[in-house]
């Protein structure tokens, strides 16, 4: 332990910065701007779902084996 003139000095720390301002409260559900954004999101989901319903196969494509053994009038 060093006691006397050669003892280490404890540094003084600067004052902490002031806290940031409080965030604004979220908008209410009956706000017209919130309703407009919600309608836009709903319309986008419906549009995406409408296109998705036309895709009949999965990511692997059609996995059913083709029926090539039956001769038809048009196929020869």
Order of alpha helices (4+ residues) and beta strands (2+ residues): alpha
